[in-house]
Every structure is written in C-alpha cells, then in structure tokens.
Amino acid sequence: MEEKSSARFSEYLFAKMGGQDVSASQGPRKVTADTRKWIRENMLLLVTLSGVVLGVILGFGLRPLGLSDDTVMLISYPGELFMRLLKLMILPLVIASLISGSASLNAKMNGKIAVRTLVYFILTSLLNAILGVALALLIHPGNSGMKDFNAISTHARAVNILDSLLDLGRNMFPDNLFQAAFQQAHTVYVPKKLPLQNESDRVESTSGSGAVANPDEELVRVIQYRSGTNTLGIVFFCLVFGTFLGTLGEKKGQVVIEFFKAVFEVIMRMVSTVMWMTPIGITSVIAGKILGVDDLALVMSQLAWFIVTVVIGVFFYQLVIMQLIYVAFVRKNPFKFYAGLAQGTLTAFAMASTDRVRTTNNMLGDCYAAAVVEQLSKKELMALDAAAYQSETVLPTTIANGCLSANRVPDPDTIVVEMQDDTRISPIAK
C-alpha cells in the first residue's frame, strides 16, 4: 500500500514539475507526426512531381505502341484545358494588380523615383535583349543550319530595327484597348500595287511568270495585326489609369480601388484552385508532347542546347553585368548578397508555383534595381519619410500603458516612444 502511494506521489510530483513520460515509442511517433505535417504542407509539390514522373512514364510507355493522332490528341486534351485556364486568368490578374498597385502611389511625390526606375529597367532590359540575341546568333540552339539559311535569304527585305522600335511605340499606345487584349501591331513589307493602264497591260502582267512575284519588285511598308495579347499596351494603360485614379482622393477613387483589389483577391483564389489541377494537367501535357514528337533524340538535343544558351546568359548577366552596375552605383561588395541566397534558392524548388526558379532569378534583378534606385533617390526618400511623419501627430500603435508619438526631429528615420509617466526611451532608428 505504501509502495502504491509512493508511486502515485512520485508521478504527481513529476507531473507538477513539468516532467513528461518519455517512452520508447515517443520518438517514432514524433517523427511520424513531423512527416505527416511536412507532407500536408508540401502536398501540391509532391503531387506535381508525381504528375511529372507519371507523364514521363506514360509517354515513353505508350510511345512504342504507335498511337493514332486522335488518341494522342485525347491524351493531351486535359493538359490543353489546364493551360487554357491559366492563360484565361493572366489578363484580369495583370489588370487588377497593376491598377490597384499604381493607385496607391503618390504620383507627385514619387515622380522622380518612378522615372529613375523606368530608365533603369529600360536600360537593363535592352542589355538583356542584346545579350540574348548575341548568344542566339553565336550558338543557334534550335538549328545550326539556320546560319546557311540566313546567308541565302538575306536578299529579301526584312523588318529592320527602326520598324521594331516603331512597332514598340504602336503597341505601347494601342488605338483600341479591347483589340489589344488579343492582337498586336507589327510591320510587314508587301509588293507595291501599280495601277494598270489598260486591258493589254493586265494581260501582259499576268502572262509569262504567272503568280510568281518579281524579286526586284518595289516593297512598301504596311501595318498589320497578328494574334497575341498586346501586354505592353495593357500594362501602360493600367499604370496610367491607376496613377490618375489615385489622385481622385478617398471619396471618389477609393471605391474603384477597392473594387480592383477585390478582383485581384478573387483571381488569386481562382488561380490557387486551378493549381490543384496541376498533376493531371502536367501528366497530360508531358505525355502528349512525348507521344507527338517524331524524332525525340533531335528534339532533346535541341532542347539541351537551348538550356545551355539560357544558363550561359543568366549566369553572365547575374555574375558580371549586375555586379558591375551594383559596384558602379552602390559602391559595395555585391557578392556578400549571394552568401544568403542558398536558403531562398532551395525554397524556390518547394514553392507552389509553375515557374519558381526563373521567378527567383527575376526577383534578384528587382532587388538590385531597388538598391540602385534607392542610392540615386536618397533625398526624395528622406523627404517622403519626413512628410509622412509630420502628417501624423500620433501613430496608431499602443504600448502597455503608453502611446507611440512622432516627434518632429531632424532625422526622419527616428521616432520616439513616449510613455504616460513621461519617461523617455532611447530613439528607435530605422
């Protein structure tokens, strides 16, 4: 009896002291719980990878059977629907996000910063385009025989750089916003139509060579429209529309801003729902592409050269061009920034997104852009901070038995916490 009471008292005392009964089975149970938690958090990633593996197995497994074109089309059909759903939500997502984002900016205060940012992105995009064209001309990842073809066909009149620049302006300022959603302007050269004098001239012009055009015939420049979303024009219109919407004030423009914010949230939820169809869509797309390719070895070799070209361009731009820009403007060692990218890069492979690694690479460029623009716009940023602090006498943040107030101090990055008992706490800088 005394032994039972002693045992119960020991258990009671051990429980009160915060002790836990460590059994031999607790370790495996904890591992199992952690594994289940990791599976739940990365379920979309796992099913996506399983879809990729299943698509490859299905494609190579059915390839020796020599399926008909209709069968291959039916296998690819779910993937086609999946891609159409994703493309369906691109335009409303871009419109809602750009208008709601640009409407929250102050056009008057951020004018110089916006101009510097725009110039920076234009120049870096131009460098990217030049680098990409140079690598494509040097390597020819798709077909090396295009070098000879280009040399033979240079006698034909092609669109020059001037036409490309003018087409860029035409697409930036579309004459019809609804047409810009599915068409874009481009320049082409067509034979000039000469008026025929009489019926004998018409007969002579159609005889002999038939319908074959004369190589020396005069060509004229014509503006035509081709299928494809005019993203540049839509982005420009949305930015301008959102900027002027933000100048209307809270009474008039806030309702419209909240509308586009709600549209953005709805589209994002739709995207999240569609993303759960990724395993079926990925399986269908990969299997259909493998079954639809005639010479798989040739396609894989061309794809390998394409990947090599892209990797060379990305590494050269990130490790050489971006570092030179950073050193020229910021005057700091840029490679310290790369020391902390390991975790972010590995996390990119576990994100629920269809384009993770390239997005991470693009965000690196945005980080450098923010650093360069911040270095060039220090005066404007300090003026914005000072105006923001001076426009509010009391910040809406409370601390235990106290309040947080903004004092007008010379340093706009410094705020002072004032308690009710009039005790002063050291300034919190930046």
Secondary structure by P-SEA (a helix, b strand, c coil): caaaaaaaaaaaaaaaacccccccaaaaaaaaaaaaaaaaaaaaaaaaaaaaaaaaaaaaaaccccccaaaaaaaaaaaaaaaaaaaaaaaaaaaaaaaaaaaacccccaaaaaaaaaaaaaaaaaaaaaaaaaaaaaccccccaaaaaaaaacccccccaaaaaaaaaaaaccccccccccbbbbbbbccbbbbbccaaaaaaaacccccccccccbbbbbbbcccccaaaaaaaaaaaaaaaaaaccccccaaaaaaaaaaaaaaaaaaaaaaaaaaaaaaaaaaaaaaacccaaaaaaaaaaaaaaaaaaaaaaaacaaaaaaaaccccccccccccaaaaaaaaaaccccccaaaaaaaaaaaaaaaaaaaacaaaaaaaaaaaaaaccccccccccbbbbbcccccccbbbbbcccccccccccc
